[in-house]
Amino acid sequence: MARAFLLGAWEFLVGDDWPTALGVVLALGATAVVASTDVAAWWLMPLAALVLLRWSLQRRARSLARRRLDAPS
């Protein structure tokens, strides 16, 4: 039962895109580090979300383009 719960939680949080999930974890860590200083940290997560979204979409577009090139005509 615990294993099924952990696997379900992993699938929900990470899903198919583990690099983006890792990027979110790193961005949260960076936000925590910046917040521990005297610098405002509110801007870091929205910026990270935009960067990670663009990166994820570019990877997907490249993947689809490769698939189209490899498909027989």
C-alpha positions as CSV (number, residue, x, y, z in Angstrom):
1,M,0.0,0.0,0.0
2,A,2.8,2.4,0.9
3,R,4.7,1.6,-2.3
4,A,1.6,2.2,-4.4
5,F,1.1,5.6,-2.7
6,L,4.7,6.6,-3.3
7,L,4.6,5.5,-6.9
8,G,1.4,7.5,-7.4
9,A,2.9,10.6,-5.7
10,W,6.0,10.3,-7.9
11,E,3.9,10.0,-11.1
12,F,1.8,13.0,-10.0
13,L,4.8,15.2,-9.1
14,V,7.3,14.2,-11.7
15,G,5.1,12.8,-14.5
16,D,6.7,12.4,-17.9
17,D,9.0,15.4,-17.6
18,W,11.6,14.7,-14.9
19,P,14.1,17.4,-16.1
20,T,11.4,20.1,-15.5
21,A,10.6,18.6,-12.1
22,L,14.3,18.7,-11.3
23,G,14.4,22.4,-12.5
24,V,11.5,23.2,-10.1
25,V,13.3,21.6,-7.2
26,L,16.5,23.5,-8.0
27,A,14.6,26.8,-8.4
28,L,12.9,26.3,-5.0
29,G,16.4,25.7,-3.5
30,A,17.7,28.8,-5.1
31,T,14.7,30.8,-3.9
32,A,15.4,29.6,-0.4
33,V,19.0,30.6,-0.6
34,V,18.2,34.1,-2.0
35,A,15.4,34.5,0.7
36,S,18.0,33.8,3.4
37,T,19.9,37.0,2.3
38,D,18.7,40.6,2.3
39,V,17.6,40.3,-1.4
40,A,14.0,40.0,-2.3
41,A,13.3,36.5,-3.6
42,W,9.7,36.9,-5.0
43,W,10.9,37.2,-8.6
44,L,12.9,34.0,-8.8
45,M,10.1,31.4,-9.0
46,P,8.1,33.3,-11.7
47,L,11.3,33.7,-13.7
48,A,12.2,30.0,-13.2
49,A,8.7,29.0,-14.3
50,L,8.9,31.0,-17.5
51,V,12.4,29.6,-18.3
52,L,11.4,26.0,-17.5
53,L,8.2,26.3,-19.6
54,R,10.1,27.6,-22.6
55,W,12.8,24.9,-22.2
56,S,10.2,22.1,-21.9
57,L,8.3,23.4,-25.0
58,Q,11.5,23.6,-27.0
59,R,12.5,20.0,-26.0
60,R,9.0,18.8,-27.0
61,A,9.0,20.6,-30.4
62,R,12.5,19.2,-31.2
63,S,11.3,15.7,-30.3
64,L,8.2,16.0,-32.6
65,A,10.3,17.4,-35.4
66,R,12.7,14.5,-35.1
67,R,9.8,12.1,-35.2
68,R,8.4,13.7,-38.4
69,L,11.8,13.5,-40.1
70,D,12.2,9.8,-39.1
71,A,8.7,8.8,-40.3
72,P,8.5,7.2,-43.7
73,S,6.8,9.3,-46.4
